[in-house]
Amino acid sequence: MLQLRRGLKDLPIQAFSADLQSLCCWLSNSNPGSPEHGFPLSPARNVNDHRGQLIWRPQGLEEGQQGPSRGPVPQEDLDMAQQIWSYMNMGHEVKKSDVILVLGNNDLRVAEYAAQLYNEGLGTWLLLSGRDGNLTRGKWKISEAEAFKQVAIQAGVPSERILIEDQATNTGENIKYSYHILQERHIPVESIILVQCPYMERRTYATFMKQWPAQDDVMNRLDVRVTSPPISMLDYPNSEVGDLRDVICIMLGCLQRIVIYPRIGYQIAQEVPEQVKESYLQLVSKERYNDFIVTV
């Protein structure tokens, strides 16, 4: 097991992704697309990762039990987490698009925001994607897409303008399966708005730009914008998404994958500012927010 706790001044860049080179080699020599494939995790276990969501449980816990301390998050940690939160938000300005693609998750506010965008005339179609994932498995009796559809209809979106993709279980599948839905309906797409959680904006965009199955010439012309509900990090926690520690844990896992996944072909590469890297390393070294940190 690789160690994360080292002197930060001497910490090599590999440690930013829990020893990136070793992890990428380990992934490349394995089969991450297999349902049986498990990532060793510290301090978590029972992990499957298929180009997107994680299935995890902290070591020694049974389903439904909580992980590390739920006490208040120190101000120092909040300041570092805020730097990462700001980086994860890409700040795209949305404009009228052919499709608003909403990627399933555990936050119904995402569906509310997507419905608002549609009602403001920013999309011709509202495409809702998702069956279930780590954060929603067992949460609802219906798929993420159907749960989001209920929210959208209640918000006034006409049902005939809603498309449903209810098989995806991770971000890569959200994107690929949604593409096929649009192809089957013969809906041309020259512009698209991606809607996700605030901390998932950058990862969603990077995955889309790598895995949308269109030809290169089509991708070069495609106008892609990503957005999320305009909610601050401190206001984001609620009964659906968990407390601040939960949000920070998930966000750190997303940032780690922004570094790892381009090396194994799941996302396009993106530059990560040094201050964001340093904040990530500091938070990981505290061993309080590592529920989604992959190590080998």
Secondary structure as UniProt FT lines:
FT   HELIX           8..10
FT   HELIX           13..17
FT   HELIX           20..28
FT   TURN            32..33
FT   TURN            35..36
FT   STRAND          44..45
FT   STRAND          57..58
FT   TURN            59..60
FT   TURN            63..64
FT   HELIX           75..88
FT   STRAND          97..103
FT   HELIX           108..119
FT   TURN            120..121
FT   STRAND          123..129
FT   TURN            134..139
FT   HELIX           144..154
FT   TURN            155..156
FT   HELIX           159..161
FT   STRAND          162..165
FT   HELIX           171..184
FT   TURN            185..186
FT   STRAND          191..195
FT   HELIX           198..200
FT   HELIX           201..211
FT   HELIX           216..221
FT   STRAND          223..227
FT   TURN            233..235
FT   TURN            239..241
FT   HELIX           244..260
FT   HELIX           261..264
FT   HELIX           274..285
FT   TURN            286..287
FT   TURN            291..292
//
